[in-house]
């Protein structure tokens, strides 16, 4: 429905008319259009799915958090062993 609405407006039908026909706020339509223009191959992902770039960012953030936890553990361990050597 969203993709079809965007394509109708891009073909020349006024956005206000399409929004009225679908009984949606015209601002919602412009959000749809923006998403379509940014990711025309998969503009309306949902149900927990992300665009490829967004999924990669999410995975990288998780990896950074994991590495930060490991780094913190190693700092504590090295401090513990340094005390026992004195």
Backbone torsions as a table, in degrees:
resi	resn	phi	psi	omega
1	UNK	NA	-48.8	-177.8
2	UNK	-63.5	-48.5	-178.3
3	UNK	-62.3	-40.8	178.8
4	UNK	-62.8	-41.1	179.5
5	UNK	-63.7	-43.5	179.4
6	UNK	-62.9	-44.0	-179.8
7	UNK	-63.1	-35.8	178.0
8	UNK	-62.8	-43.8	180.0
9	UNK	-67.9	-38.5	179.7
10	UNK	-67.2	-21.1	177.6
11	UNK	-85.2	-4.3	174.4
12	UNK	122.7	-7.7	178.5
13	UNK	-77.0	133.3	-178.9
14	UNK	-58.9	139.0	-179.0
15	UNK	-59.4	-39.0	-179.7
16	UNK	-62.4	-37.1	179.2
17	UNK	-67.0	-46.0	179.9
18	UNK	-63.6	-42.5	179.0
19	UNK	-62.1	-42.3	179.1
20	UNK	-63.8	-43.5	179.4
21	UNK	-62.4	-36.2	-178.8
22	UNK	-89.4	-3.4	-178.3
23	UNK	56.8	49.9	176.1
24	UNK	-127.4	161.8	175.9
25	UNK	-71.2	136.8	-178.3
26	UNK	-62.3	-28.7	177.3
27	UNK	-66.1	-35.8	175.9
28	UNK	-61.9	-40.6	179.1
29	UNK	-61.0	-43.6	-179.1
30	UNK	-63.8	-32.2	174.7
31	UNK	-64.5	-43.2	177.6
32	UNK	-59.6	-44.2	-178.2
33	UNK	-63.0	-41.5	179.7
34	UNK	-61.7	-44.1	178.5
35	UNK	-63.8	-40.6	179.9
36	UNK	-64.2	-41.4	-179.3
37	UNK	-67.5	-35.2	-178.2
38	UNK	-74.8	-40.8	-177.6
39	UNK	-133.3	72.7	-176.0
40	UNK	-63.1	-27.1	-178.2
41	UNK	-76.4	-25.3	-179.8
42	UNK	-155.1	70.7	-171.2
43	UNK	-75.4	-28.3	-171.2
44	UNK	-123.7	71.4	176.8
45	UNK	-77.9	157.5	179.4
46	UNK	-169.2	-169.1	179.8
47	UNK	55.1	43.2	177.1
48	UNK	81.9	-0.2	179.5
49	UNK	-89.3	149.5	179.3
50	UNK	-125.8	161.0	171.6
51	UNK	-65.2	156.3	-175.9
52	UNK	-53.7	-45.6	-178.2
53	UNK	-65.6	-40.5	-179.3
54	UNK	-67.5	-37.8	177.7
55	UNK	-65.1	-40.8	178.8
56	UNK	-64.0	-42.2	177.6
57	UNK	-61.4	-42.0	-180.0
58	UNK	-61.9	-43.8	179.4
59	UNK	-65.2	-40.1	178.9
60	UNK	-65.9	-39.5	177.1
61	UNK	-62.9	-41.0	177.6
62	UNK	-62.5	-42.1	179.7
63	UNK	-64.5	-40.1	178.1
64	UNK	-61.4	-45.4	179.1
65	UNK	-60.6	-42.8	179.2
66	UNK	-61.4	-45.4	179.6
67	UNK	-65.9	-36.5	177.3
68	UNK	-64.8	-40.3	176.8
69	UNK	-63.3	-43.8	179.0
70	UNK	-63.2	-41.8	179.3
71	UNK	-62.2	-42.8	179.1
72	UNK	-63.0	-42.1	177.8
73	UNK	-61.2	-44.5	-179.6
74	UNK	-64.6	-36.1	176.5
75	UNK	-62.3	-45.7	-180.0
76	UNK	-65.2	-41.3	179.7
77	UNK	-64.6	-42.6	-179.2
78	UNK	-66.9	-35.8	176.9
79	UNK	-65.5	-41.5	179.0
80	UNK	-61.1	-47.7	-178.2
81	UNK	-71.4	-30.2	177.7
82	UNK	-66.3	-37.2	177.4
83	UNK	-64.8	-40.6	-176.7
84	UNK	-72.0	-19.4	178.3
85	UNK	-80.1	-19.2	-176.9
86	UNK	-78.8	NA	NA
